């Protein structure tokens, strides 16, 4: 017993003690704002309750069963998947192309990098309101240009077959800058010796890109893909300000529906939390799959 106590004291006398002390505040914040709410949300998902806990009633897994038969929930899930499947590849490809064009540190390239990065530092709510004005069916600037071209009046934000595409376009416009900057940083860290050897071997720019640049930036690419997929699955503020899920729920994403059920339609906090648990499960599975793929590409 004495030896164990002595070993424990000697361990805490080592420099690692300072590291643990510095990590402690972050660990407490993660516990309070991530771990505890995670378990609390699972408990709330098994309650029939509104905003207040006073009238809460334990109903087990009934909220989850109801979600699986809720057509509006299924529709919001399909819309979210459509949004993610279309928005993320477009954003990633656009960011990859632009990063390849803007890798060199010239004044012009730096200027364009700054311009492309501006939307991502702006509030998504502000971006949504701005585009709502630009695309307004009566006073919108783009609507006015479309009329001048002879296409007549187009209601970009209230046409079922068009509105989701408009939301995807605005989302790509807002977020492709972060993809570009991250990939530029990754490309600039590729050793120049690789390209010099490729030049000696007679490899062209396109061959160098696919044989040297792309494999070298794959860890950053997979990390970016993972974060963008998670962000797209959780999209809310842009959709809420642009269309509020309309018309006819054609742009209602899962998080938008969760918000509506919790605070707008019936104030069903327990049911909304149960639906959010489905989203958590989807994100966790996708993240684990992408993480395993990312680990394989590193070695």
Backbone torsions as a table, in degrees:
resi	resn	phi	psi	omega
1	UNK	NA	-40.8	179.6
2	UNK	-64.6	-38.2	179.2
3	UNK	-66.2	-39.4	179.2
4	UNK	-63.6	-43.2	179.0
5	UNK	-64.4	-38.5	179.0
6	UNK	-65.9	-42.1	178.7
7	UNK	-65.1	-38.7	179.3
8	UNK	-64.8	-42.7	179.2
9	UNK	-64.8	-41.7	179.6
10	UNK	-66.3	-33.4	178.4
11	UNK	-65.0	-45.3	-178.6
12	UNK	-74.8	-11.1	174.2
13	UNK	-84.2	-7.9	-179.4
14	UNK	-77.3	165.4	-179.6
15	UNK	-60.6	-19.7	-179.6
16	UNK	-60.7	-23.8	-178.5
17	UNK	-59.1	-40.2	179.4
18	UNK	-63.7	-38.5	179.7
19	UNK	-63.2	-44.1	179.2
20	UNK	-64.6	-37.4	179.0
21	UNK	-65.5	-38.6	178.2
22	UNK	-71.1	-30.1	-180.0
23	UNK	-79.8	-19.2	-175.2
24	UNK	-58.4	-46.4	178.4
25	UNK	-58.9	-41.9	178.6
26	UNK	-65.1	-39.5	179.2
27	UNK	-64.0	-39.1	178.5
28	UNK	-65.2	-42.5	178.7
29	UNK	-63.2	-42.4	178.2
30	UNK	-62.8	-41.2	179.1
31	UNK	-63.4	-44.8	-175.1
32	UNK	-73.9	-41.1	-172.0
33	UNK	-102.4	-6.6	179.7
34	UNK	-124.8	-57.3	-173.3
35	UNK	-69.9	-51.7	-179.2
36	UNK	-62.3	-46.7	176.6
37	UNK	-60.4	-30.7	178.8
38	UNK	-62.2	-48.0	178.6
39	UNK	-70.7	-35.2	178.9
40	UNK	-65.2	-39.7	-180.0
41	UNK	-66.0	-36.7	177.7
42	UNK	-65.4	-37.6	177.1
43	UNK	-66.6	-44.0	-179.8
44	UNK	-63.5	-32.9	-179.2
45	UNK	-64.4	-15.6	178.5
46	UNK	-100.9	16.5	179.2
47	UNK	-115.5	148.9	168.6
48	UNK	-98.5	100.8	-172.5
49	UNK	-150.2	160.8	173.8
50	UNK	-102.5	-140.5	179.3
51	UNK	-68.6	-35.2	-176.7
52	UNK	-98.2	149.4	176.8
53	UNK	-81.9	-7.1	-174.4
54	UNK	-62.1	-37.0	-177.4
55	UNK	-102.8	17.8	-176.3
56	UNK	-68.8	141.9	179.2
57	UNK	-135.0	129.9	-179.3
58	UNK	-74.5	125.4	-178.3
59	UNK	-127.9	11.8	176.9
60	UNK	67.9	-129.6	-175.9
61	UNK	-96.6	16.1	-176.8
62	UNK	-61.7	-36.4	178.9
63	UNK	-63.0	-38.5	178.9
64	UNK	-67.9	-40.4	177.8
65	UNK	-63.7	-41.1	179.3
66	UNK	-63.9	-38.9	-179.5
67	UNK	-61.7	-38.0	-177.8
68	UNK	-68.8	-17.4	178.0
69	UNK	-110.8	4.7	-179.3
70	UNK	-86.4	111.1	-177.2
71	UNK	-62.5	-35.6	-179.7
72	UNK	-69.1	-35.3	175.4
73	UNK	-65.9	-45.4	178.5
74	UNK	-61.1	-41.8	178.8
75	UNK	-62.8	-43.8	-180.0
76	UNK	-64.5	-34.4	177.4
77	UNK	-66.9	-42.1	178.2
78	UNK	-64.7	-43.0	178.5
79	UNK	-61.3	-42.0	179.4
80	UNK	-62.8	-42.7	179.3
81	UNK	-65.9	-42.9	176.8
82	UNK	-58.2	-47.7	-179.6
83	UNK	-58.0	-46.6	-177.4
84	UNK	-67.6	-45.0	-176.7
85	UNK	-64.3	-32.2	-179.4
86	UNK	-89.5	-45.1	-172.8
87	UNK	-69.2	-44.9	-174.8
88	UNK	-64.8	-49.4	178.5
89	UNK	-60.3	-41.0	179.0
90	UNK	-61.7	-45.4	-179.6
91	UNK	-63.6	-42.4	-178.1
92	UNK	-67.3	-44.6	179.6
93	UNK	-64.9	-44.3	179.0
94	UNK	-62.1	-43.7	177.9
95	UNK	-63.7	-37.3	179.9
96	UNK	-66.9	-44.5	-179.8
97	UNK	-64.8	-47.5	-178.6
98	UNK	-66.5	-37.0	178.9
99	UNK	-65.3	-36.1	177.0
100	UNK	-66.8	-31.7	-179.3
101	UNK	-80.4	-25.4	-172.1
102	UNK	-112.8	20.9	-176.3
103	UNK	-68.1	-40.8	-177.5
104	UNK	-68.5	142.5	-175.8
105	UNK	-86.9	61.9	173.4
106	UNK	-92.3	165.4	-179.2
107	UNK	-62.3	-42.6	-179.1
108	UNK	-63.3	-44.0	179.6
109	UNK	-63.3	-41.6	178.1
110	UNK	-63.1	-37.9	178.9
111	UNK	-63.4	-46.4	-179.7
112	UNK	-67.2	-35.8	176.4
113	UNK	-59.4	-44.6	-179.8
114	UNK	-63.8	-42.3	-179.6
115	UNK	-63.7	-44.9	-178.8
116	UNK	-66.4	-26.9	-175.4
117	UNK	-85.1	-16.5	-175.9
118	UNK	-57.7	-47.0	-176.6
119	UNK	-59.8	-33.3	-175.1
120	UNK	-72.0	-24.2	178.9
121	UNK	-87.1	-6.3	176.7
122	UNK	-88.7	155.0	178.5
123	UNK	-63.8	136.1	178.0
124	UNK	-62.9	-33.1	177.0
125	UNK	-64.2	-43.7	177.9
126	UNK	-64.4	-40.4	177.7
127	UNK	-62.4	-43.2	179.7
128	UNK	-62.6	-43.2	178.5
129	UNK	-64.5	-41.1	179.6
130	UNK	-60.5	-47.5	-179.6
131	UNK	-71.3	-27.6	175.3
132	UNK	-63.2	-38.5	177.0
133	UNK	-70.4	-44.0	-178.7
134	UNK	-62.6	-35.8	-176.1
135	UNK	-98.5	9.7	-178.9
136	UNK	-57.3	139.4	-173.8
137	UNK	-68.2	-20.8	-178.3
138	UNK	-108.5	-42.8	-173.7
139	UNK	-117.2	6.1	-177.2
140	UNK	-69.5	142.4	-179.1
141	UNK	-65.2	-45.1	-180.0
142	UNK	-67.1	-38.3	176.3
143	UNK	-60.5	-38.8	178.2
144	UNK	-64.3	-43.3	178.9
145	UNK	-64.2	-39.7	178.9
146	UNK	-62.3	-39.4	177.1
147	UNK	-63.9	-40.9	179.0
148	UNK	-62.2	-31.8	179.6
149	UNK	-80.2	-2.2	174.8
150	UNK	88.2	16.8	-178.9
151	UNK	-91.5	-0.1	-179.5
152	UNK	77.4	-170.8	-177.6
153	UNK	-81.1	125.0	179.0
154	UNK	-118.5	124.3	178.1
155	UNK	-95.0	91.4	-174.0
156	UNK	-64.6	-29.7	-173.4
157	UNK	-102.7	8.5	-179.5
158	UNK	-143.7	30.7	177.5
159	UNK	-117.8	113.7	-172.2
160	UNK	-51.9	-39.9	-177.1
161	UNK	-83.0	-4.1	-172.9
162	UNK	-119.0	-31.7	-168.3
163	UNK	-63.9	-40.3	179.6
164	UNK	-62.5	-38.8	176.2
165	UNK	-62.8	-37.0	177.7
166	UNK	-65.6	-43.3	178.8
167	UNK	-62.2	-41.5	177.9
168	UNK	-63.1	-42.8	178.8
169	UNK	-59.8	-46.3	-179.6
170	UNK	-64.5	-39.5	179.2
171	UNK	-64.4	-43.4	177.4
172	UNK	-63.2	-44.3	179.3
173	UNK	-57.9	-37.3	-177.5
174	UNK	-76.9	-35.1	-166.7
175	UNK	-108.7	-10.0	-175.6
176	UNK	-67.2	-19.9	179.7
177	UNK	-63.3	-38.8	-179.9
178	UNK	-67.9	-36.8	176.1
179	UNK	-63.7	-42.1	-179.8
180	UNK	-62.3	-47.4	-177.0
181	UNK	-64.8	-43.9	-179.2
182	UNK	-64.1	-42.1	-179.3
183	UNK	-71.9	-32.9	174.5
184	UNK	-61.6	-44.6	178.9
185	UNK	-60.5	-40.9	178.9
186	UNK	-66.3	-41.3	-179.6
187	UNK	-66.5	-35.7	-179.8
188	UNK	-70.3	-16.6	178.4
189	UNK	-91.2	-2.0	176.1
190	UNK	-72.7	127.2	-178.2
191	UNK	-57.4	133.9	179.9
192	UNK	-66.5	-21.2	179.2
193	UNK	-61.0	-32.0	179.9
194	UNK	-62.1	-44.1	-178.5
195	UNK	-70.9	-35.1	177.2
196	UNK	-63.7	-42.7	177.5
197	UNK	-64.9	-38.0	178.8
198	UNK	-66.9	-37.7	176.5
199	UNK	-62.2	-40.9	179.1
200	UNK	-63.9	-37.2	179.3
201	UNK	-77.5	-5.5	177.2
202	UNK	86.5	17.0	179.2
203	UNK	-76.2	134.9	178.7
204	UNK	-79.4	177.8	-177.1
205	UNK	-63.4	-41.0	-178.9
206	UNK	-66.5	-43.4	178.4
207	UNK	-62.8	-39.9	178.5
208	UNK	-63.5	-38.2	-179.0
209	UNK	-63.5	-46.8	-176.4
210	UNK	-79.8	-24.7	-177.4
211	UNK	-96.4	-25.2	-176.5
212	UNK	-117.8	-58.6	-173.0
213	UNK	-62.9	-53.8	-174.9
214	UNK	-61.3	-47.8	177.2
215	UNK	-62.3	-33.3	-176.7
216	UNK	-71.5	-28.5	-176.7
217	UNK	-99.2	7.0	-176.1
218	UNK	-58.9	-39.8	176.4
219	UNK	-57.6	-44.2	177.8
220	UNK	-67.3	-37.2	-179.6
221	UNK	-63.7	-45.6	-179.7
222	UNK	-67.5	-38.9	176.3
223	UNK	-61.2	-44.5	179.6
224	UNK	-64.4	-42.3	178.9
225	UNK	-61.2	-42.5	179.7
226	UNK	-61.2	-47.6	-178.4
227	UNK	-67.5	-36.1	-179.5
228	UNK	-71.3	-37.3	176.9
229	UNK	-63.7	-45.2	178.4
230	UNK	-61.5	-43.7	179.3
231	UNK	-63.5	-39.2	-179.5
232	UNK	-70.0	-38.0	177.8
233	UNK	-65.4	-25.0	-178.4
234	UNK	-100.6	12.3	-174.9
235	UNK	-59.5	134.0	-179.5
236	UNK	-145.5	-60.5	-169.1
237	UNK	-60.8	-39.1	-179.9
238	UNK	-66.3	-44.3	178.6
239	UNK	-66.2	-41.7	-176.8
240	UNK	-62.4	-41.7	-178.0
241	UNK	-80.5	-30.3	-178.2
242	UNK	-79.1	-51.9	-171.2
243	UNK	-129.9	-15.8	-174.2
244	UNK	55.3	32.2	177.6
245	UNK	88.8	-7.6	-178.3
246	UNK	-87.1	177.6	-6.1
247	UNK	-82.3	143.2	178.0
248	UNK	54.7	38.3	177.0
249	UNK	65.6	17.1	-177.4
250	UNK	-73.6	-15.1	175.6
251	UNK	-121.8	15.6	-178.6
252	UNK	-79.4	106.9	178.1
253	UNK	-81.5	172.4	-176.0
254	UNK	-63.2	-42.9	-179.5
255	UNK	-67.8	-35.3	176.9
256	UNK	-62.9	-42.5	178.7
257	UNK	-67.3	-39.7	176.6
258	UNK	-58.4	-44.2	178.6
259	UNK	-62.0	-45.2	-177.8
260	UNK	-63.0	-41.2	-179.6
261	UNK	-70.9	-30.9	-177.6
262	UNK	-79.6	-37.8	-170.1
263	UNK	-123.4	-9.8	-173.8
264	UNK	-120.8	-54.6	-175.6
265	UNK	-99.0	94.7	174.0
266	UNK	83.5	-8.8	-178.7
267	UNK	51.1	48.5	-178.5
268	UNK	-93.0	82.7	-175.9
269	UNK	-65.3	-40.4	-179.6
270	UNK	-63.3	-45.2	179.8
271	UNK	-65.8	-41.6	178.7
272	UNK	-62.3	-39.7	178.7
273	UNK	-65.9	-37.1	177.3
274	UNK	-62.2	-41.3	177.6
275	UNK	-65.5	-35.8	178.3
276	UNK	-67.3	-27.6	176.1
277	UNK	-66.3	-35.3	174.7
278	UNK	-62.0	-43.2	178.4
279	UNK	-63.2	-41.8	177.7
280	UNK	-59.6	-42.4	180.0
281	UNK	-64.7	-42.7	179.2
282	UNK	-62.2	-46.9	-179.7
283	UNK	-63.2	-40.1	-179.5
284	UNK	-64.0	-43.9	180.0
285	UNK	-64.4	-46.9	-179.9
286	UNK	-62.8	-40.5	179.5
287	UNK	-63.5	-42.5	179.1
288	UNK	-64.2	-40.7	178.5
289	UNK	-64.1	-47.9	-179.9
290	UNK	-64.4	-35.5	179.7
291	UNK	-65.6	-41.4	178.6
292	UNK	-65.0	-40.6	177.4
293	UNK	-64.5	-42.0	-179.8
294	UNK	-62.3	-40.8	179.2
295	UNK	-65.3	-35.4	179.4
296	UNK	-69.0	-34.8	-178.8
297	UNK	-74.9	-14.4	-179.1
298	UNK	-81.2	-17.8	-173.9
299	UNK	-124.2	NA	NA
